[in-house]
């Protein structure tokens, strides 16, 4: 089973935006993906400076487009997308 993992490292400057409002908007996108069945897992780093998302049943280009439309995208320092085959 094919999965696409997205590893994100964040850098948020509080002087450039309202973190709480952006977080609410971001979570709305993430919950939409979960409800649509394309987001299998979502993790936030313990340090709160990034996240890992695991997508299924979706192509790489669509994943990239989804991530680029997130409200926090301008604050993402690094985004790495990995295509994986789930073994079990």
Secondary structure, DSSP 8 states (H G I E B T S, - for coil): -EEEEEEEEE---GGGS-HHHHHHHHHHHHHHHHHHT-EEEEEE-TTSSEEEEEEESS-HHHHHHHHHTSTTGGGEEEEEEEEEE---
